[in-house]
Amino acid sequence: MELGLVGLGKMGGNMRERIRRAGHTVIGYDRNPDLADVASLEELVGQLQGPRVVWVMVPAGAATQSTIDELGALLSPGDVVVDGGNSRWTDDEKHAAELAEKGIGFVDCGVSGGVWGLENGYALMYGGDEEHVAKVQPVFDALKPGGTAERSSSGQGGGGRREGEFGSVHAGKVGAGHFAKMVHNGIEYAMMQAFAEGWELLEAVDSVTDVREVFRSWQEGTVIRSWLLDLAVRALDDDEHLAKLRGFAQDSGEGRWTVEAAIDHAVPLPAITASLFARFGSRQDDSPSMKMIAALRNQFGGHAVTSSTDK
């Protein structure tokens, strides 16, 4: 099939290559002319045969809204827009309603895979009407792990598992794909926090003399073996005690949305919520709340305090 792809950054560029490897035609547009196949969205739409499918991979919020607004003016009834960025699920409902007024379909798709997706495939969670999803299905099949991109390059399916068993799901109605991806990222926050806390504790004791090899030993035969654990070992191989890094971690927004959704639905998420707050704490060189804790401990128990001028 033919696909228009808007946004050719780290993920979008690799997705274009993976879809092409599966035998499909991809016409890509990016504001950076060095990455783009065409000079404008109008030219992109003009080169596609109807019914068109255009996949948007730009930052959530204003950039996505303006892109969808422009596509809404360029596309025709029967065409479909896919938002594969990290939009909030409530925005999906708004975009679907706006495009539906023009007879244009809308599918939201949460995409996981990062910089490894080109070779390993992308986990896909998508939401929308069956008829709109069906128009995009060949692209979903190309992008997912063990999909047509692997078969076209190696002549076989992926890893001995039954083709199509994992890695792709029609999660429900519009918004379900991004909601599922949001929860996925919330779980990811908590898992990373658990590995980080375990690593810090191992580093803190004198009796454990090779923390990196402890982590490596967990890669086989343990219940916590995972891709995140594999990546942790890679990071420790590059920098055994992570001495080159500053303890600062940004949050993408999806962790916050997960916690907000939990509040809205009265669902307790203590581990995910704590992992989000831990990231906020990482941005403080000198924690204001810990100043109050130290002051209170000194007041009621005479515990020692450290001056801001002490080294």
C-alpha positions as CSV (number, residue, x, y, z in Angstrom):
1,M,0.0,0.0,0.0
2,E,0.9,3.7,0.0
3,L,1.4,5.7,3.1
4,G,2.1,9.3,3.9
5,L,4.3,9.7,7.0
6,V,4.6,13.1,8.7
7,G,7.5,13.5,11.1
8,L,10.8,11.7,10.3
9,G,12.7,12.1,13.5
10,K,14.4,9.2,15.4
11,M,11.3,7.0,15.4
12,G,9.5,8.3,12.3
13,G,12.6,7.9,10.1
14,N,13.2,4.3,11.3
15,M,9.5,3.5,10.8
16,R,9.7,4.8,7.2
17,E,12.6,2.4,6.5
18,R,10.9,-0.6,8.2
19,I,7.7,-0.1,6.2
20,R,9.6,0.2,3.0
21,R,11.5,-3.0,3.8
22,A,8.1,-4.7,3.9
23,G,7.4,-3.6,0.3
24,H,5.2,-0.6,0.8
25,T,5.5,2.9,-0.6
26,V,6.2,5.6,2.0
27,I,6.1,9.3,1.1
28,G,7.6,11.2,4.0
29,Y,7.4,14.8,5.0
30,D,9.4,16.6,7.7
31,R,10.1,20.3,8.4
32,N,13.8,19.4,7.9
33,P,14.1,19.2,4.1
34,D,17.2,16.9,4.5
35,L,14.9,14.2,5.8
36,A,11.8,14.8,3.7
37,D,10.7,13.2,0.4
38,V,8.4,16.1,-0.4
39,A,8.4,19.8,0.3
40,S,5.0,20.2,1.9
41,L,1.9,18.4,3.3
42,E,0.0,19.4,0.2
43,E,2.6,17.7,-2.0
44,L,2.5,14.6,0.2
45,V,-1.3,14.3,-0.1
46,G,-1.1,15.0,-3.9
47,Q,1.3,12.1,-4.5
48,L,-1.0,9.5,-2.7
49,Q,-3.7,7.6,-4.4
50,G,-7.1,7.5,-2.7
51,P,-8.3,6.3,-0.3
52,R,-5.2,7.8,1.4
53,V,-3.7,6.9,4.8
54,V,-1.5,9.5,6.4
55,W,0.4,8.7,9.6
56,V,1.4,11.6,11.9
57,M,4.5,11.2,14.1
58,V,5.0,14.7,15.6
59,P,5.1,16.0,19.2
60,A,1.8,15.8,21.1
61,G,-0.2,18.9,21.6
62,A,0.0,22.0,19.4
63,A,2.2,20.3,16.7
64,T,-0.2,17.4,16.3
65,Q,-3.3,19.6,16.4
66,S,-1.9,21.9,13.6
67,T,-0.9,19.0,11.5
68,I,-4.3,17.3,11.8
69,D,-6.0,20.6,11.0
70,E,-4.0,21.0,7.8
71,L,-4.6,17.4,6.8
72,G,-8.3,17.8,7.4
73,A,-8.3,20.6,4.8
74,L,-6.3,18.6,2.3
75,L,-7.7,15.1,2.5
76,S,-11.0,13.7,1.1
77,P,-13.9,11.6,2.5
78,G,-12.8,8.0,2.9
79,D,-9.2,8.9,3.8
80,V,-7.7,8.0,7.2
81,V,-5.4,9.9,9.6
82,V,-3.3,7.9,12.1
83,D,-1.8,9.7,15.1
84,G,1.2,7.6,16.2
85,G,2.7,10.2,18.5
86,N,2.2,10.4,22.3
87,S,-1.1,12.3,22.3
88,R,-3.4,12.2,25.3
89,W,-6.4,10.0,24.6
90,T,-8.9,12.8,25.2
91,D,-7.3,14.7,22.3
92,D,-7.9,11.6,20.1
93,E,-11.6,11.9,20.7
94,K,-11.5,15.5,19.7
95,H,-9.5,14.8,16.5
96,A,-11.8,12.0,15.5
97,A,-14.9,14.1,15.9
98,E,-13.3,17.0,13.9
99,L,-12.3,14.7,11.0
100,A,-15.5,12.8,11.0
101,E,-17.3,16.0,10.1
102,K,-15.4,15.8,6.8
103,G,-15.8,12.1,6.3
104,I,-12.2,11.4,7.2
105,G,-11.4,8.4,9.5
106,F,-9.1,8.6,12.5
107,V,-7.0,5.9,14.3
108,D,-4.9,6.5,17.3
109,C,-1.8,4.3,17.8
110,G,0.5,4.1,20.7
111,V,3.9,3.0,19.5
112,S,6.7,1.5,21.7
113,G,10.1,0.4,20.5
114,G,12.3,3.5,20.5
115,V,15.6,3.4,18.6
116,W,15.5,-0.4,18.5
117,G,12.3,-0.6,16.5
118,L,13.8,-0.6,13.1
119,E,15.3,-4.1,13.6
120,N,13.2,-5.5,16.4
121,G,9.8,-4.1,15.4
122,Y,7.4,-1.8,17.3
123,A,4.7,-2.8,19.8
124,L,1.5,-1.2,18.6
125,M,-1.7,-0.4,20.5
126,Y,-4.4,1.2,18.3
127,G,-7.9,2.4,18.7
128,G,-10.7,3.3,16.2
129,D,-13.5,1.8,14.0
130,E,-12.9,-1.5,12.4
131,E,-13.2,0.0,8.9
132,H,-10.6,2.6,9.5
133,V,-8.2,0.2,11.2
134,A,-8.5,-2.2,8.3
135,K,-7.2,0.4,5.9
136,V,-4.0,0.8,8.0
137,Q,-3.6,-2.9,8.8
138,P,-0.8,-3.6,6.3
139,V,1.3,-0.9,7.9
140,F,0.6,-2.3,11.4
141,D,1.7,-5.8,10.1
142,A,4.9,-4.3,8.7
143,L,5.8,-2.4,11.9
144,K,5.1,-5.0,14.6
145,P,7.7,-7.5,15.8
146,G,8.0,-10.5,13.6
147,G,6.1,-8.7,10.9
148,T,6.5,-8.5,7.1
149,A,9.7,-6.4,7.4
150,E,11.5,-9.4,8.9
151,R,9.9,-11.8,6.5
152,S,11.0,-9.7,3.5
153,S,14.6,-9.5,4.7
154,S,15.1,-12.9,6.2
155,G,12.5,-15.1,4.5
156,Q,11.0,-16.3,7.8
157,G,8.9,-15.3,10.7
158,G,10.3,-14.0,14.0
159,G,12.0,-16.1,16.7
160,G,10.1,-19.4,16.4
161,R,6.8,-17.8,17.8
162,R,3.6,-18.1,15.9
163,E,3.3,-15.2,13.4
164,G,1.3,-12.3,14.8
165,E,1.0,-13.8,18.3
166,F,2.3,-10.7,20.1
167,G,3.2,-7.0,19.6
168,S,0.0,-5.6,18.0
169,V,-3.5,-5.1,19.4
170,H,-6.7,-3.3,18.4
171,A,-7.3,-2.1,21.9
172,G,-10.8,-0.6,21.4
173,K,-12.5,2.6,20.3
174,V,-10.8,5.9,19.5
175,G,-8.5,6.8,22.3
176,A,-7.9,3.2,23.5
177,G,-4.5,2.9,21.8
178,H,-3.0,6.0,23.4
179,F,-4.7,5.1,26.8
180,A,-3.1,1.6,26.6
181,K,0.3,3.1,25.7
182,M,0.0,5.6,28.6
183,V,-0.6,2.8,31.0
184,H,2.4,0.9,29.4
185,N,4.6,3.9,30.1
186,G,3.3,4.2,33.7
187,I,4.3,0.5,34.3
188,E,7.7,1.3,32.6
189,Y,8.2,4.1,35.1
190,A,7.7,1.8,38.1
191,M,9.8,-1.0,36.7
192,M,12.7,1.3,36.0
193,Q,12.4,2.8,39.5
194,A,12.6,-0.7,41.0
195,F,15.7,-1.6,39.1
196,A,17.2,1.8,40.0
197,E,16.5,1.5,43.7
198,G,17.9,-2.1,43.8
199,W,21.0,-1.0,42.0
200,E,21.5,1.9,44.5
201,L,21.2,-0.4,47.5
202,L,23.6,-2.9,46.1
203,E,26.1,-0.1,45.4
204,A,25.7,1.1,49.0
205,V,26.9,-2.0,50.8
206,D,30.5,-3.1,51.3
207,S,29.8,-6.8,51.0
208,V,28.7,-6.8,47.4
209,T,31.8,-6.2,45.4
210,D,30.6,-6.6,41.8
211,V,27.1,-5.0,41.4
212,R,27.3,-5.1,37.6
213,E,27.8,-8.9,37.6
214,V,24.9,-9.4,40.0
215,F,22.7,-7.6,37.5
216,R,24.1,-9.7,34.7
217,S,23.4,-12.9,36.7
218,W,19.7,-12.0,36.8
219,Q,19.4,-12.1,33.1
220,E,18.9,-15.9,33.1
221,G,16.6,-18.0,35.3
222,T,15.0,-15.2,37.4
223,V,11.5,-13.8,37.5
224,I,12.8,-10.3,36.9
225,R,14.6,-11.0,33.6
226,S,13.5,-8.5,31.0
227,W,14.5,-6.2,28.2
228,L,14.9,-3.4,30.8
229,L,17.3,-5.6,32.8
230,D,19.2,-6.3,29.6
231,L,19.5,-2.5,28.9
232,A,20.6,-1.9,32.5
233,V,23.4,-4.4,32.0
234,R,24.4,-2.6,28.8
235,A,24.5,0.7,30.6
236,L,26.7,-0.7,33.4
237,D,29.0,-2.3,30.8
238,D,29.4,1.2,29.3
239,D,29.9,2.9,32.7
240,E,30.2,0.4,35.6
241,H,29.2,2.8,38.4
242,L,27.3,5.3,36.2
243,A,29.8,7.9,37.3
244,K,29.5,9.8,34.0
245,L,25.8,10.5,34.5
246,R,23.9,13.1,36.5
247,G,21.0,11.8,38.6
248,F,18.3,13.7,36.6
249,A,15.4,12.1,34.8
250,Q,12.8,13.9,32.8
251,D,9.2,12.7,32.4
252,S,7.4,12.6,29.1
253,G,3.9,13.5,30.4
254,E,2.4,10.1,30.1
255,G,3.3,9.2,33.7
256,R,1.4,12.2,34.9
257,W,-1.6,11.3,32.7
258,T,-1.6,7.8,34.1
259,V,-1.7,9.1,37.7
260,E,-4.4,11.6,36.7
261,A,-6.5,8.9,35.1
262,A,-6.1,6.7,38.2
263,I,-7.5,9.6,40.3
264,D,-10.4,10.1,37.9
265,H,-11.3,6.4,38.1
266,A,-10.4,5.9,41.8
267,V,-7.8,3.2,41.0
268,P,-4.9,3.0,43.4
269,L,-1.5,3.2,41.7
270,P,1.0,3.6,44.6
271,A,4.1,2.2,42.7
272,I,3.6,4.1,39.5
273,T,2.8,7.3,41.4
274,A,5.9,7.0,43.6
275,S,8.1,6.4,40.5
276,L,6.7,9.6,39.0
277,F,7.4,11.6,42.1
278,A,10.9,10.1,42.3
279,R,11.6,11.8,38.9
280,F,10.5,15.1,40.3
281,G,12.9,14.6,43.2
282,S,15.7,13.9,40.8
283,R,15.6,17.5,39.5
284,Q,16.4,19.0,42.9
285,D,20.0,19.6,43.8
286,D,19.0,20.3,47.4
287,S,15.5,19.0,48.3
288,P,13.4,21.7,50.0
289,S,11.2,19.1,51.7
290,M,14.2,17.3,53.1
291,K,15.2,20.6,54.7
292,M,12.0,20.6,56.7
293,I,12.4,16.9,57.6
294,A,16.0,17.7,58.9
295,A,14.7,20.7,60.8
296,L,11.9,18.7,62.4
297,R,14.2,15.8,63.4
298,N,16.5,18.4,65.0
299,Q,13.6,20.0,66.9
300,F,12.1,16.9,68.4
301,G,15.1,14.7,68.7
302,G,18.1,16.9,68.6
303,H,19.3,15.1,65.5
304,A,22.3,16.7,63.7
305,V,21.6,19.0,60.8
306,T,24.0,19.9,57.9
307,S,24.5,23.5,56.9
308,S,24.0,24.5,53.3
309,T,27.6,25.8,53.5
310,D,29.0,22.5,54.7
311,K,30.9,20.5,52.1
